[in-house]
Amino acid sequence: MAHILASRSSWSTTADRPIFDLSLFQQQQDAIVPNSDSSFPCHKLAASELMSLGKLDKTAAIQTFIWLFPHPHCAMSELDHLFWGLIALEEGPKYLEHGVLGYRLGLLTTLVMHCERKSPERELGADQGEREKKKETEMTAEEILGDERNAFTLQACMTMFDYLLRPSGRKESEVGEVRRVCKEVLNRFFEGKRDEDVVGYIERVGSEELRGEAEGMDLFHFGRGVLEAKEMLTGEGGKEVVI
């Protein structure tokens, strides 16, 4: 079996822990040509190797989990496996708080928010004899939640905020760092969206009716966290404050 981590050549070592060289790792990933049987088998192999690596060095494995997520070449099922694998590890929340996963989430959500889609041609009427092509550069909250990739991003954000916004046992300095990460992710997650869509969505996920549902409880925590963090992001007229 070929080694995605190239015999650990992607790693360097300091006195206390190994350091992952992301750029070198990406070069190794790009050099692998996917075959016709599997979309991107290199990531499946990477996940397998990370499992083995984790038995020897949890810190290194966790860092690599984070950098693999969310990779655009990775299928949603693989991303889901990697993400929950990270959450299950004891040190996972620490890395969530320190913004590395927040940065990766930001890359994906920024990509999502800036994608341009063309709506299907719409028949205006038989008497008019013409069609209108509309290029949609603004997507509503419902549209953003509609496809598999964006739904997974939302799931990841919900889980992340559930960890980040729990105040119990946190020092004041840690809470400040958590809020900084929240602001960065929120700024990207809602970038380019009409304010009424954002507010409407937050009100729905944070509504009282969701309190009694198991899944709704996660949504409720996420909605409350977003409401709190959004206040720090918005200035007069609903415009976002530059961080």
ZADREN-80085 format. One record per residue: residue number from 0; x, y, z of N, C-alpha, C in turn. Coordinates in nm, 4 decimals. Example, Ala and Ser with C-alpha at 12.3 -4.5 7.8 and 13.67 -1.06 7.14 Angstrom:
    n      n_px      n_py      n_pz     ca_px     ca_py     ca_pz      c_px      c_py      c_pz
    0    1.3190   -0.5690    0.7800    1.2300   -0.4500    0.7800    1.3200   -0.3300    0.7800
    1    1.2850   -0.2250    0.7080    1.3670   -0.1060    0.7140    1.2900    0.0030    0.7870
end
This chain:
    n      n_px      n_py      n_pz     ca_px     ca_py     ca_pz      c_px      c_py      c_pz
    0    0.0842   -0.1197    0.0000    0.0000    0.0000    0.0000    0.0878    0.1249    0.0000
    1    0.0615    0.2128   -0.0947    0.1398    0.3364   -0.1011    0.1077    0.4241    0.0185
    2    0.2060    0.4961    0.0618    0.1860    0.5800    0.1795    0.1603    0.7239    0.1382
    3    0.0393    0.7715    0.1720    0.0028    0.9081    0.1374    0.0933    1.0085    0.2069
    4    0.1322    0.9749    0.3276    0.2160    1.0681    0.4018    0.3623    1.0554    0.3643
    5    0.3875    0.9770    0.2600    0.5228    0.9663    0.2038    0.6268    0.9394    0.3113
    6    0.6015    0.8320    0.3867    0.6949    0.7914    0.4928    0.7237    0.9055    0.5889
    7    0.6205    0.9822    0.6159    0.6252    1.0922    0.7121    0.7178    1.2034    0.6676
    8    0.7471    1.2134    0.5391    0.8305    1.3233    0.4930    0.7581    1.4568    0.5021
    9    0.6263    1.4518    0.5246    0.5500    1.5748    0.5418    0.5652    1.6318    0.6824
   10    0.6362    1.5597    0.7676    0.6441    1.6004    0.9067    0.7845    1.6467    0.9440
   11    0.7906    1.7465    1.0290    0.9152    1.7844    1.0934    0.8901    1.7770    1.2436
   12    0.9940    1.7839    1.3218    0.9772    1.7621    1.4651    1.0397    1.8755    1.5444
   13    0.9664    1.9216    1.6446    1.0200    2.0171    1.7409    1.0458    1.9411    1.8702
   14    1.0885    2.0146    1.9726    1.1203    1.9489    2.0991    0.9972    1.8854    2.1625
   15    0.8800    1.9441    2.1385    0.7619    1.8941    2.2091    0.6650    1.8155    2.1214
   16    0.6572    1.8438    1.9903    0.5591    1.7732    1.9091    0.5945    1.7848    1.7610
   17    0.5426    1.6934    1.6796    0.5669    1.7013    1.5353    0.4863    1.8138    1.4722
   18    0.5387    1.8699    1.3646    0.4709    1.9767    1.2915    0.4348    1.9245    1.1534
   19    0.3121    1.9481    1.1146    0.2646    1.8993    0.9858    0.2887    2.0043    0.8782
   20    0.3542    1.9654    0.7689    0.3816    2.0552    0.6573    0.2663    2.0444    0.5580
   21    0.1723    2.1377    0.5665    0.0513    2.1302    0.4842    0.0825    2.1407    0.3360
   22    0.1695    2.2327    0.2978    0.1974    2.2535    0.1560    0.2594    2.1288    0.0931
   23    0.3507    2.0648    0.1658    0.4118    1.9427    0.1142    0.3089    1.8303    0.1041
   24    0.2236    1.8214    0.2042    0.1189    1.7198    0.2018    0.0265    1.7402    0.0815
   25   -0.0101    1.8657    0.0537   -0.0974    1.8942   -0.0599   -0.0298    1.8586   -0.1917
   26    0.1003    1.8829   -0.2008    0.1733    1.8448   -0.3218    0.1678    1.6936   -0.3424
   27    0.1824    1.6207   -0.2346    0.1747    1.4753   -0.2438    0.0352    1.4306   -0.2859
   28   -0.0661    1.4960   -0.2321   -0.2034    1.4624   -0.2684   -0.2292    1.4905   -0.4162
   29   -0.1835    1.6062   -0.4623   -0.2079    1.6454   -0.6012   -0.1348    1.5546   -0.6996
   30   -0.0265    1.4920   -0.6540    0.0521    1.4071   -0.7436   -0.0138    1.2719   -0.7676
   31   -0.1154    1.2407   -0.6887   -0.1822    1.1115   -0.7018   -0.3015    1.1256   -0.7954
   32   -0.3023    1.0491   -0.9002   -0.4102    1.0569   -0.9988   -0.5218    0.9604   -0.9588
   33   -0.6445    1.0105   -0.9406   -0.7543    0.9217   -0.9040   -0.7892    0.8259   -1.0172
   34   -0.8325    0.7055   -0.9823   -0.8720    0.6104   -1.0853   -1.0225    0.6165   -1.1100
   35   -1.0683    0.5369   -1.2053   -1.2087    0.5438   -1.2448   -1.3010    0.4711   -1.1480
   36   -1.2454    0.3850   -1.0647   -1.3285    0.3058   -0.9743   -1.3690    0.3824   -0.8492
   37   -1.2872    0.4767   -0.8076   -1.3155    0.5518   -0.6862   -1.2806    0.6976   -0.7106
   38   -1.3650    0.7858   -0.6627   -1.3468    0.9280   -0.6919   -1.2078    0.9765   -0.6539
   39   -1.1739    0.9627   -0.5267   -1.0424    1.0067   -0.4812   -0.9888    0.9071   -0.3787
   40   -0.9389    0.7933   -0.4257   -0.8944    0.6884   -0.3335   -0.7824    0.7328   -0.2422
   41   -0.7082    0.8358   -0.2816   -0.5974    0.8810   -0.1979   -0.6472    0.9266   -0.0613
   42   -0.7670    0.9828   -0.0550   -0.8168    1.0303    0.0729   -0.8651    0.9163    0.1611
   43   -0.9152    0.8107    0.0974   -0.9511    0.6927    0.1751   -0.8256    0.6312    0.2360
   44   -0.7204    0.6292    0.1574   -0.5939    0.5757    0.2061   -0.5380    0.6653    0.3156
   45   -0.5493    0.7954    0.2973   -0.5016    0.8886    0.3990   -0.5761    0.8670    0.5300
   46   -0.7075    0.8482    0.5205   -0.7863    0.8251    0.6414   -0.7405    0.6986    0.7123
   47   -0.7129    0.5947    0.6346   -0.6664    0.4680    0.6922   -0.5320    0.4862    0.7614
   48   -0.4426    0.5599    0.6975   -0.3104    0.5816    0.7567   -0.3196    0.6662    0.8827
   49   -0.4123    0.7618    0.8812   -0.4274    0.8473    0.9978   -0.4763    0.7680    1.1180
   50   -0.5585    0.6695    1.0922   -0.6044    0.5833    1.2010   -0.4840    0.5153    1.2659
   51   -0.3945    0.4626    1.1830   -0.2758    0.3950    1.2349   -0.1838    0.4943    1.3044
   52   -0.1697    0.6122    1.2431   -0.0836    0.7143    1.3008   -0.1359    0.7595    1.4361
   53   -0.2684    0.7669    1.4470   -0.3283    0.8125    1.5711   -0.2953    0.7241    1.6898
   54   -0.2698    0.5972    1.6643   -0.2356    0.5068    1.7732   -0.0985    0.5408    1.8312
   55   -0.0141    0.6023    1.7483    0.1214    0.6344    1.7914    0.1348    0.7792    1.8363
   56    0.0624    0.8682    1.7701    0.0790    1.0102    1.7965   -0.0538    1.0811    1.7733
   57   -0.1295    1.0990    1.8801   -0.2627    1.1574    1.8655   -0.2577    1.3007    1.8143
   58   -0.1623    1.3784    1.8630   -0.1546    1.5182    1.8222   -0.1345    1.5301    1.6721
   59   -0.0421    1.4517    1.6186   -0.0162    1.4556    1.4750   -0.1385    1.4099    1.3967
   60   -0.2043    1.3060    1.4451   -0.3223    1.2553    1.3756   -0.4337    1.3584    1.3745
   61   -0.4544    1.4245    1.4877   -0.5611    1.5243    1.4969   -0.5345    1.6396    1.4014
   62   -0.4103    1.6866    1.3994   -0.3779    1.7973    1.3098   -0.4055    1.7600    1.1647
   63   -0.3735    1.6376    1.1285   -0.3931    1.5955    0.9905   -0.5405    1.5753    0.9602
   64   -0.6167    1.5252    1.0555   -0.7610    1.5176    1.0384   -0.8158    1.6552    1.0017
   65   -0.7702    1.7551    1.0756   -0.8219    1.8902    1.0548   -0.7864    1.9409    0.9162
   66   -0.6635    1.9176    0.8743   -0.6232    1.9697    0.7445   -0.6880    1.8942    0.6290
   67   -0.7288    1.7717    0.6523   -0.8025    1.6990    0.5494   -0.9469    1.7471    0.5406
   68   -0.9960    1.8098    0.6447   -1.1352    1.8535    0.6470   -1.1419    2.0040    0.6333
   69   -1.2266    2.0586    0.5486   -1.2994    1.9857    0.4458   -1.2235    1.9947    0.3138
   70   -1.1786    1.8857    0.2617   -1.1050    1.8846    0.1356   -1.2035    1.8701    0.0205
   71   -1.1950    1.9550   -0.0824   -1.2937    1.9506   -0.1910   -1.2936    1.8197   -0.2680
   72   -1.1863    1.7423   -0.2580   -1.1787    1.6158   -0.3292   -1.2303    1.4989   -0.2463
   73   -1.2776    1.5271   -0.1275   -1.3196    1.4213   -0.0376   -1.4719    1.4099   -0.0387
   74   -1.5221    1.2882   -0.0535   -1.6665    1.2672   -0.0564   -1.7272    1.3025    0.0788
   75   -1.8574    1.3355    0.0788   -1.9229    1.3752    0.2019   -1.9157    1.2655    0.3077
   76   -1.9309    1.1406    0.2676   -1.9259    1.0319    0.3654   -1.7883    1.0239    0.4309
   77   -1.6847    1.0505    0.3525   -1.5490    1.0478    0.4068   -1.5254    1.1666    0.4988
   78   -1.5765    1.2824    0.4589   -1.5636    1.4004    0.5433   -1.6345    1.3783    0.6759
   79   -1.7530    1.3209    0.6686   -1.8300    1.2962    0.7893   -1.7529    1.2033    0.8829
   80   -1.6921    1.1013    0.8251   -1.6133    1.0061    0.9039   -1.4944    1.0764    0.9698
   81   -1.4251    1.1591    0.8928   -1.3088    1.2293    0.9466   -1.3496    1.3280    1.0548
   82   -1.4601    1.3997    1.0314   -1.5019    1.5025    1.1259   -1.5407    1.4415    1.2607
   83   -1.6232    1.3379    1.2560   -1.6662    1.2772    1.3820   -1.5522    1.2006    1.4470
   84   -1.4569    1.1540    1.3667   -1.3378    1.0937    1.4236   -1.2592    1.1952    1.5047
   85   -1.2530    1.3170    1.4547   -1.1843    1.4244    1.5261   -1.2572    1.4587    1.6550
   86   -1.3891    1.4721    1.6459   -1.4681    1.5079    1.7628   -1.4518    1.4031    1.8735
   87   -1.4436    1.2755    1.8326   -1.4369    1.1669    1.9303   -1.3039    1.1642    2.0051
   88   -1.1990    1.2209    1.9454   -1.0687    1.2190    2.0108   -1.0656    1.3186    2.1262
   89   -0.9950    1.2833    2.2284   -0.9953    1.3626    2.3509   -0.9488    1.5062    2.3273
   90   -0.8491    1.5239    2.2414   -0.7922    1.6566    2.2190   -0.8674    1.7357    2.1125
   91   -0.9688    1.6755    2.0503   -1.0383    1.7408    1.9403   -1.0891    1.8809    1.9711
   92   -1.1669    1.8989    2.0790   -1.2210    2.0318    2.1091   -1.1143    2.1389    2.1260
   93   -0.9955    2.0999    2.1749   -0.8884    2.1991    2.1921   -0.8513    2.2620    2.0586
   94   -0.8439    2.1781    1.9536   -0.8074    2.2301    1.8229   -0.9222    2.3071    1.7598
   95   -1.0448    2.2686    1.7925   -1.1591    2.3455    1.7452   -1.1513    2.4875    1.8005
   96   -1.1180    2.5002    1.9269   -1.1133    2.6298    1.9919   -1.0018    2.7176    1.9371
   97   -0.8949    2.6574    1.8917   -0.7802    2.7359    1.8482   -0.7851    2.7734    1.7017
   98   -0.8977    2.7506    1.6388   -0.9223    2.8126    1.5095   -0.8712    2.7416    1.3873
   99   -0.8016    2.6289    1.4016   -0.7503    2.5622    1.2825   -0.8653    2.5053    1.2010
  100   -0.9574    2.4368    1.2686   -1.0744    2.3865    1.1989   -1.1607    2.5022    1.1509
  101   -1.1648    2.6090    1.2304   -1.2404    2.7265    1.1878   -1.1882    2.7821    1.0567
  102   -1.0579    2.7804    1.0399   -0.9979    2.8285    0.9159   -1.0382    2.7397    0.7990
  103   -1.0316    2.6067    0.8205   -1.0697    2.5148    0.7136   -1.2179    2.5266    0.6812
  104   -1.3006    2.5393    0.7829   -1.4432    2.5608    0.7600   -1.4653    2.6885    0.6804
  105   -1.3875    2.7904    0.7135   -1.4002    2.9162    0.6412   -1.3698    2.9026    0.4937
  106   -1.2691    2.8226    0.4604   -1.2350    2.8022    0.3201   -1.3518    2.7418    0.2439
  107   -1.4162    2.6434    0.3053   -1.5271    2.5776    0.2375   -1.6485    2.6685    0.2292
  108   -1.6821    2.7341    0.3398   -1.8016    2.8178    0.3384   -1.7836    2.9385    0.2475
  109   -1.6630    2.9938    0.2416   -1.6389    3.1043    0.1491   -1.6576    3.0573    0.0056
  110   -1.6096    2.9373   -0.0227   -1.6273    2.8799   -0.1557   -1.7756    2.8663   -0.1877
  111   -1.8506    2.8179   -0.0903   -1.9946    2.7990   -0.1081   -2.0639    2.9328   -0.1307
  112   -2.0304    3.0296   -0.0495   -2.1009    3.1572   -0.0556   -2.0713    3.2334   -0.1838
  113   -1.9559    3.2116   -0.2439   -1.9188    3.2862   -0.3636   -1.9495    3.2132   -0.4930
  114   -2.0023    3.0898   -0.4825   -2.0312    3.0177   -0.6056   -2.1495    3.0832   -0.6756
  115   -2.1426    3.0915   -0.8059   -2.2492    3.1513   -0.8853   -2.3237    3.0409   -0.9583
  116   -2.4556    3.0452   -0.9472   -2.5366    2.9443   -1.0131   -2.6378    3.0127   -1.1036
  117   -2.6664    2.9501   -1.2158   -2.7687    3.0009   -1.3056   -2.8977    2.9243   -1.2809
  118   -3.0059    2.9989   -1.2659   -3.1349    2.9329   -1.2489   -3.1806    2.8774   -1.3822
  119   -3.2697    2.7765   -1.3819   -3.3219    2.7250   -1.5088   -3.3931    2.8348   -1.5860
  120   -3.3891    2.8238   -1.7175   -3.4600    2.9214   -1.7992   -3.6081    2.9168   -1.7645
  121   -3.6693    3.0350   -1.7491   -3.8079    3.0424   -1.7062   -3.8956    3.0941   -1.8197
  122   -4.0057    3.0231   -1.8446   -4.1002    3.0642   -1.9480   -4.1806    3.1821   -1.8953
  123   -4.1729    3.2970   -1.9644   -4.2444    3.4159   -1.9192   -4.3902    3.4153   -1.9630
  124   -4.4216    3.3437   -2.0675   -4.5597    3.3402   -2.1146   -4.5629    3.3137   -2.2630
  125   -4.6692    3.2423   -2.3090   -4.6779    3.2064   -2.4503   -4.6903    3.3291   -2.5383
  126   -4.7601    3.4307   -2.4901   -4.7798    3.5498   -2.5722   -4.6537    3.6331   -2.5829
  127   -4.5639    3.6181   -2.4919   -4.4410    3.6972   -2.4950   -4.3346    3.6320   -2.5822
  128   -4.3383    3.5002   -2.5882   -4.2456    3.4283   -2.6750   -4.0998    3.4504   -2.6420
  129   -4.0695    3.4612   -2.5172   -3.9287    3.4798   -2.4801   -3.8998    3.4122   -2.3466
  130   -3.7767    3.3879   -2.3258   -3.7329    3.3272   -2.2005   -3.6347    3.4213   -2.1307
  131   -3.6367    3.4147   -2.0025   -3.5449    3.4981   -1.9245   -3.4428    3.4092   -1.8552
  132   -3.3183    3.4460   -1.8715   -3.2120    3.3756   -1.8004   -3.1669    3.4644   -1.6847
  133   -3.1744    3.4113   -1.5691   -3.1370    3.4886   -1.4516   -3.0151    3.4264   -1.3850
  134   -2.9121    3.5043   -1.3689   -2.7918    3.4562   -1.3019   -2.8017    3.4920   -1.1535
  135   -2.8097    3.3914   -1.0706   -2.8274    3.4150   -0.9281   -2.6922    3.4175   -0.8581
  136   -2.6596    3.5328   -0.8045   -2.5361    3.5437   -0.7275   -2.5661    3.5490   -0.5785
  137   -2.6948    3.5658   -0.5444   -2.7348    3.5634   -0.4048   -2.8217    3.4412   -0.3818
  138   -2.7875    3.3615   -0.2845   -2.8656    3.2432   -0.2535   -2.9345    3.2622   -0.1194
  139   -3.0591    3.2206   -0.1116   -3.1317    3.2302    0.0138   -3.0830    3.1224    0.1095
  140   -3.1253    3.1353    0.2346   -3.0865    3.0354    0.3342   -3.1335    2.8970    0.2935
  141   -3.2544    2.8882    0.2378   -3.3076    2.7583    0.1970   -3.2234    2.6977    0.0856
  142   -3.1797    2.7804   -0.0086   -3.0966    2.7300   -0.1182   -2.9618    2.6812   -0.0659
  143   -2.9066    2.7548    0.0276   -2.7756    2.7195    0.0800   -2.7821    2.5870    0.1553
  144   -2.8934    2.5608    0.2201   -2.9070    2.4366    0.2954   -2.9529    2.3208    0.2079
  145   -2.9736    2.3451    0.0796   -3.0364    2.2456   -0.0047   -2.9463    2.1349   -0.0535
  146   -2.8201    2.1602   -0.0771   -2.7366    2.0552   -0.1355   -2.6513    1.9876   -0.0292
  147   -2.5966    1.8751   -0.0647   -2.5289    1.7890    0.0318   -2.4080    1.8573    0.0946
  148   -2.3294    1.9251    0.0131   -2.2083    1.9888    0.0653   -2.2429    2.0950    0.1690
  149   -2.3389    2.1794    0.1365   -2.3714    2.2875    0.2284   -2.4392    2.2363    0.3543
  150   -2.5183    2.1320    0.3394   -2.5823    2.0727    0.4567   -2.4771    2.0167    0.5513
  151   -2.3726    1.9575    0.4959   -2.2661    1.9050    0.5802   -2.1910    2.0189    0.6479
  152   -2.1675    2.1274    0.5738   -2.1002    2.2427    0.6327   -2.1790    2.2948    0.7512
  153   -2.3111    2.3016    0.7353   -2.3953    2.3470    0.8450   -2.3838    2.2524    0.9637
  154   -2.3852    2.1230    0.9366   -2.3727    2.0242    1.0437   -2.2414    2.0437    1.1187
  155   -2.1353    2.0654    1.0439   -2.0053    2.0872    1.1061   -2.0059    2.2141    1.1900
  156   -2.0671    2.3198    1.1369   -2.0745    2.4461    1.2106   -2.1539    2.4289    1.3393
  157   -2.2648    2.3567    1.3309   -2.3472    2.3349    1.4497   -2.2673    2.2639    1.5576
  158   -2.1985    2.1585    1.5180   -2.1205    2.0822    1.6150   -2.0083    2.1667    1.6722
  159   -1.9462    2.2442    1.5864   -1.8371    2.3296    1.6297   -1.8857    2.4320    1.7317
  160   -1.9988    2.4971    1.7024   -2.0498    2.5980    1.7950   -2.0957    2.5351    1.9260
  161   -2.1462    2.4141    1.9177   -2.1884    2.3453    2.0389   -2.0701    2.3291    2.1338
  162   -1.9531    2.2984    2.0780   -1.8317    2.2886    2.1593   -1.7824    2.4271    2.2020
  163   -1.7791    2.5180    2.1062   -1.7139    2.6464    2.1311   -1.7883    2.7331    2.2311
  164   -1.9205    2.7246    2.2328   -1.9990    2.8195    2.3110   -2.0425    2.7647    2.4466
  165   -1.9920    2.6496    2.4846   -2.0220    2.6000    2.6183   -1.9327    2.6721    2.7190
  166   -1.9902    2.7514    2.8086   -1.9077    2.8320    2.8993   -1.8507    2.7540    3.0170
  167   -1.9053    2.6372    3.0477   -1.8666    2.5674    3.1703   -1.7184    2.5307    3.1692
  168   -1.6514    2.5689    3.2774   -1.5123    2.5298    3.2948   -1.4127    2.6051    3.2089
  169   -1.4552    2.7109    3.1431   -1.3633    2.7841    3.0560   -1.3076    2.9076    3.1279
  170   -1.1792    2.9315    3.1084   -1.1197    3.0537    3.1597   -1.1610    3.1703    3.0702
  171   -1.1510    3.2905    3.1244   -1.1921    3.4085    3.0476   -1.1098    3.4239    2.9201
  172   -0.9803    3.3944    2.9268   -0.8951    3.4053    2.8083   -0.9365    3.3043    2.7019
  173   -0.9782    3.1851    2.7445   -1.0221    3.0837    2.6499   -1.1514    3.1250    2.5824
  174   -1.2421    3.1832    2.6593   -1.3689    3.2288    2.6018   -1.3430    3.3361    2.4974
  175   -1.2472    3.4250    2.5244   -1.2142    3.5287    2.4272   -1.1632    3.4706    2.2968
  176   -1.0815    3.3679    2.3057   -1.0300    3.3021    2.1860   -1.1426    3.2309    2.1123
  177   -1.2324    3.1692    2.1874   -1.3469    3.1019    2.1272   -1.4322    3.2016    2.0494
  178   -1.4576    3.3162    2.1081   -1.5398    3.4175    2.0407   -1.4715    3.4679    1.9132
  179   -1.3404    3.4791    1.9171   -1.2686    3.5234    1.7979   -1.2887    3.4239    1.6841
  180   -1.2769    3.2947    1.7163   -1.2970    3.1919    1.6149   -1.4400    3.1966    1.5626
  181   -1.5351    3.2110    1.6539   -1.6758    3.2189    1.6125   -1.6977    3.3336    1.5156
  182   -1.6391    3.4475    1.5440   -1.6581    3.5633    1.4566   -1.6013    3.5378    1.3181
  183   -1.4850    3.4762    1.3133   -1.4237    3.4490    1.1834   -1.5097    3.3547    1.0999
  184   -1.5574    3.2480    1.1643   -1.6374    3.1508    1.0912   -1.7702    3.2115    1.0491
  185   -1.8333    3.2841    1.1398   -1.9615    3.3469    1.1069   -1.9466    3.4468    0.9940
  186   -1.8386    3.5220    0.9973   -1.8157    3.6227    0.8945   -1.8105    3.5586    0.7571
  187   -1.7481    3.4421    0.7480   -1.7405    3.3715    0.6201   -1.8712    3.2994    0.5886
  188   -1.9313    3.2412    0.6927   -2.0507    3.1606    0.6698   -2.1652    3.2446    0.6147
  189   -2.1774    3.3668    0.6629   -2.2876    3.4516    0.6203   -2.2466    3.5571    0.5187
  190   -2.1258    3.5511    0.4703   -2.0767    3.6512    0.3766   -2.1589    3.6488    0.2479
  191   -2.2032    3.7660    0.2064   -2.2757    3.7771    0.0809   -2.4234    3.7457    0.0895
  192   -2.4729    3.7119    0.2055   -2.6144    3.6787    0.2178   -2.6952    3.8018    0.2568
  193   -2.8192    3.8065    0.2099   -2.9079    3.9153    0.2498   -2.9387    3.9010    0.3983
  194   -2.9393    4.0129    0.4665   -2.9521    4.0106    0.6116   -3.0815    3.9448    0.6567
  195   -3.1922    3.9688    0.5830   -3.3198    3.9116    0.6253   -3.3189    3.7589    0.6183
  196   -3.2417    3.7035    0.5232   -3.2306    3.5582    0.5149   -3.1574    3.5024    0.6365
  197   -3.0517    3.5717    0.6752   -2.9736    3.5275    0.7906   -3.0585    3.5319    0.9166
  198   -3.1236    3.6456    0.9390   -3.2043    3.6624    1.0595   -3.3183    3.5612    1.0634
  199   -3.3848    3.5419    0.9483   -3.4956    3.4470    0.9426   -3.4512    3.3059    0.9744
  200   -3.3368    3.2678    0.9214   -3.2849    3.1331    0.9467   -3.2495    3.1156    1.0937
  201   -3.1818    3.2138    1.1502   -3.1424    3.2053    1.2903   -3.2645    3.1956    1.3801
  202   -3.3674    3.2728    1.3478   -3.4887    3.2685    1.4286   -3.5546    3.1310    1.4226
  203   -3.5475    3.0680    1.3060   -3.6089    2.9356    1.2926   -3.5317    2.8312    1.3729
  204   -3.3999    2.8290    1.3605   -3.3236    2.7247    1.4297   -3.3156    2.7503    1.5793
  205   -3.3339    2.8742    1.6206   -3.3282    2.9057    1.7626   -3.4642    2.9164    1.8275
  206   -3.5683    2.8732    1.7585   -3.7042    2.8906    1.8094   -3.7339    2.7945    1.9237
  207   -3.8329    2.8319    2.0039   -3.8711    2.7516    2.1194   -3.9202    2.6132    2.0791
  208   -3.9831    2.6018    1.9629   -4.0423    2.4745    1.9234   -3.9369    2.3658    1.9022
  209   -3.8109    2.4054    1.8837   -3.7060    2.3070    1.8613   -3.6478    2.2518    1.9913
  210   -3.6835    2.3129    2.1028   -3.6209    2.2748    2.2299   -3.6428    2.1276    2.2648
  211   -3.7600    2.0747    2.2331   -3.7929    1.9401    2.2762   -3.7360    1.8295    2.1903
  212   -3.6822    1.8644    2.0730   -3.6313    1.7623    1.9826   -3.4828    1.7371    2.0074
  213   -3.4421    1.6123    1.9951   -3.3004    1.5798    2.0150   -3.2143    1.6516    1.9122
  214   -3.2544    1.6413    1.7844   -3.1797    1.7105    1.6799   -3.1978    1.8606    1.6939
  215   -3.3187    1.9001    1.7311   -3.3480    2.0418    1.7473   -3.2648    2.1074    1.8552
  216   -3.2252    2.0293    1.9554   -3.1447    2.0853    2.0625   -3.0110    2.1346    2.0093
  217   -2.9506    2.0580    1.9197   -2.8268    2.1033    1.8572   -2.8511    2.2302    1.7776
  218   -2.9612    2.2325    1.7027   -2.9944    2.3510    1.6246   -3.0183    2.4704    1.7155
  219   -3.0823    2.4448    1.8289   -3.1109    2.5534    1.9220   -2.9822    2.6154    1.9743
  220   -2.8892    2.5294    2.0168   -2.7616    2.5810    2.0670   -2.6888    2.6589    1.9581
  221   -2.6927    2.6052    1.8367   -2.6267    2.6733    1.7260   -2.6903    2.8097    1.7011
  222   -2.8240    2.8123    1.6990   -2.8940    2.9379    1.6742   -2.8646    3.0427    1.7796
  223   -2.8645    3.0006    1.9058   -2.8346    3.0942    2.0137   -2.6916    3.1451    2.0030
  224   -2.6000    3.0551    1.9697   -2.4609    3.0961    1.9541   -2.4424    3.1942    1.8407
  225   -2.5127    3.1689    1.7303   -2.5037    3.2579    1.6156   -2.5607    3.3943    1.6495
  226   -2.6748    3.3960    1.7184   -2.7352    3.5233    1.7566   -2.6389    3.6061    1.8405
  227   -2.5744    3.5403    1.9339   -2.4806    3.6103    2.0210   -2.3611    3.6626    1.9427
  228   -2.3048    3.5762    1.8587   -2.1866    3.6169    1.7834   -2.2205    3.7180    1.6754
  229   -2.3409    3.7082    1.6176   -2.3785    3.7997    1.5099   -2.3871    3.9437    1.5610
  230   -2.4235    3.9606    1.6879   -2.4281    4.0942    1.7462   -2.2905    4.1597    1.7441
  231   -2.1870    4.0778    1.7555   -2.0510    4.1309    1.7523   -2.0057    4.1595    1.6097
  232   -2.0762    4.1001    1.5131   -2.0365    4.1151    1.3733   -2.1054    4.2316    1.3039
  233   -2.2223    4.2702    1.3525   -2.3027    4.3675    1.2796   -2.2952    4.5049    1.3431
  234   -2.2887    4.6053    1.2573   -2.2908    4.7429    1.3017   -2.4201    4.8087    1.2578
  235   -2.4212    4.9395    1.2464   -2.5418    5.0102    1.2051   -2.5796    4.9709    1.0633
  236   -2.7100    4.9584    1.0404   -2.7583    4.9238    0.9073   -2.7374    4.7791    0.8701
  237   -2.6980    4.6961    0.9668   -2.6842    4.5536    0.9394   -2.5577    4.5164    0.8650
  238   -2.4644    4.6096    0.8497   -2.3403    4.5778    0.7791   -2.2400    4.5168    0.8757
  239   -2.1625    4.4257    0.8243   -2.0665    4.3576    0.9088   -1.9468    4.4472    0.9405
  240   -1.9038    4.4390    1.0628   -1.7870    4.5137    1.1061   -1.6623    4.4379    1.0634
  241   -1.5660    4.5086    1.0085   -1.4417    4.4439    0.9676   -1.3663    4.4005    1.0917
  242   -1.3292    4.2750    1.0949   -1.2600    4.2212    1.2124   -1.1100    4.2436    1.1989
end
